[in-house]
Amino acid sequence: MDSSAVDGARQPPARAGSRLCTRCGERKAALKRPKTLEQICRECFYVVFEDEIHRTIVDNNLFKSGDRVAIGASGGKDSTVLAYVLSELNRRHKYGLDLFLLSVDEGITGYRDDSLETVKRNEIQYGLPLKIVSYKDLYGWTMDDIVKAIGLKNNCTFCGVFRRQALDRGAALLKVDKIVTGHNADDIAETVLLNILRGDIARLSRCTFITTGEDGPIPRCKPFKYTYEKEIVIYPYYAITHYSYILMSLCSTHQVYSYGIYSPNAYRGFAREFIKDLERMRPRAILDIIKSGENFRISTTTRMPEQGICERCGYISSQKLCKACVLLDGLNRGLPKLGIGRSKGMAGGDSDSEQQDKRSERNRSSLQGKHGNIDF
Amino acid sequence: MAAGSASASSCGGTGCGSHCSSSSSAAAEDATAERLGRLSVSRECGKCGGGVGLCGECFRAHLFGKFKLAVTSNAMVRPTDSVLLAFSGGPASRVALQFIHEMRSKAIESWDASNSQALPVFGVGVAFVDESVLCSKPKQEIDMAIEDIKSIVSSLSVGIKAMHITPLEDVFSMASKDGEGRLREVVDMIDDDTGREDFLRCLRMLSLQKIALENGYAKIMLGSCASAIACHVLSATVKGQGYSLPADVQYVDTRWEIPVVVPLRDCLARELSLLCELDSLKTQQHLDRPSNGINSLVASFVERLWEENPSREHTIVRTAQKLKPFSFNKFSADGYHDFLPSRLRPKFQNVDNDESTFSGILCLICGSPFNESELRNLESTKHKAQKKTDLYTAHCCQSCRFQILPSGGNLYEHFFSLLPQFWTGRVDIVSASHSLPRDQIAEYLLEDNDDS
């Protein structure tokens, strides 16, 4: 594996003893950069890491001077590093941004309390105002309640849908112009692969956009689009001596809820593993996947889902009611499986088949208009 | 879908054990077969009997139907054509050989029976590209394998026009006598395992083109099946070839001198292997080289996906089909479709004009169409290039440049000089119109870096 990784990155074999930083040629090399396998010193690592993000921001015109920007902060490594790097770059390069931390409290005992602590620390350390929106306030349900109602299966759907909307609602409360999230290159490469695996051409075309939702009220962007996950992990690790205030608390529970063992799509796990193997073999493969995703020839006539507005809450939706309202409706009416996935006709046959009928009716009636999909 | 119908039973291949088949002994066998990751046919056919799944006969007809539909609905073979089938000895090309032979036999039958005998019957030839030079196996084994290949082809009763067994190194022979040495040298210069594998694949295509050109074939037929294409879709994505990917997943590919057709695109590798087993079609895979690098990593990933969902390969291929193909992915020559029945002709004559974006520039090595940034780079190089090597490099796609070209830039000149004339010659013709300043005065310059 190792030898092919070296092949893959086109590195001349490192000679023992002459480990000087390949970039500055002065200091001793301290690490092998995951993205390129260059051996560089600690100082150069900060410089290239931060510069690349700066270039991404500038080249893609992510911000305008005077923008109010909310950083989606989960308390995990990506968003913590993002908050730090963005406030640094904002200061150094005078972007003129008003930065805010925006967190969502899903109400998961033992997990969110911890990570919210991290976010609160960040608030003090970076001097960024923090806003926390909770599922409890927005929907009247905490994740713990939801898990109690529907069990360990399928709760990811709720968490994901609710979180997406919660972020937007929080951002609206803060009156920001943009939301930035900590999605990194590995995440995007994984999404490209998953969309190929499930044949979702509409999502395949837009999953590599650095900014999404520009037609909506609050666009989102991903400054870490070209930043490798491993480098995000390394950054605070090495930064500790310099910036001892970057504190990390990585939480394993998060993994369980978002990708983990309860996830209905086992292939997401396979894809993640596959990307890790690929990276070992050829580090630039991650960037290549993103590049492929950007260059796919997707016909302009490909039908994209039409975007409308949820009749109940006014959030963007391709259906009459947004997914969150459908899920919430199910929860409140004691039918928590309503709106989840495709029914397999197994347990709970009644509500499932009912749901399928509704789904097909909805498809049929989308042109005729007046058939509600949620009012029984 | 096809996997579902062919795999044991109604359980969709997920192994629901002994409940899904009528006879318990059959079920036990099926379960074993499934554990081995194989498909099996059912004894009581859902189509012609009262059971589930497909019986051997119906399964065969199902695959042949797919093959035939692909051939006819894309006008792959015209009556006047002779087709060169690329035969590797593996199950996919073995089935392709069987099916095209069968189609020809039927065509001859109806030709004999028809009154007018107006339309001729297409011809079929078989090509085997012998890569044994790069193979570490003992010579005896190689000779036996090639004998096997010959005997497979000669076992088909009638109708195979010719069998061409051509060593891979022949692609170099135009310029030099020592093809073998050149092949070894150029392959050794490639550092990346995956790059080496892909390079050999390109040479193989060149070799097929050469055989077809020299022997007057009008089409080359490949046995690429859905599983192979699914792997290609993922590996091309991983190598950053997203732009050119749709060119490689269509039924028809006319970017080469001799058009290439892929009639087994809708069949899974497992189905084809099963058919070979059922019909006792002899295959020969002793000469396959072990693969490592990205291609094999992708293959094992796809294998794993299959275990989770048997129709995943089809989904991947379908995703790639939704991407916009290139203008060369169909037959467009004037009068090409004239032989078709008039009711089918309109289907091919609707030319949509939005494909005009294709620039006509293909990668020197792998033949991928260039995307915008590669084109821009090529344009700027054309203006400022001093040496031919710069032009050659600019004519390689980014992926080939990374994984195939040797690591040191100073090796480029030697590398390009080793490549088959057929590839570099195309660039020479293009660049002849505005010859490079340095090349014009080359004979007067005293080289100082020649012998590095």
Interface residues (C-beta under 8 A of the other chain):
Chain A: S4 D7 G8 R10 P12 V192 L193 N195 I196 L197 R198 G199 D200 I201 L204 A266 Y267 F270 F274 D277 L278 M281 R282 R284 A285 L287 D288 I289 K291 S292 G293 E294 N295 F296 R297 I298 S299 T302
Chain B: D191 D192 D193 T194 V233 L234 A236 T237 V238 K239 G240 Q241 G242 Y243 L245 P246 N292 G293 I294 L297 F301 R304 L305 E308 N309 R312 T315 I316 R318 T319 A320 K322 L323 K324 N371 S399 F402 S407
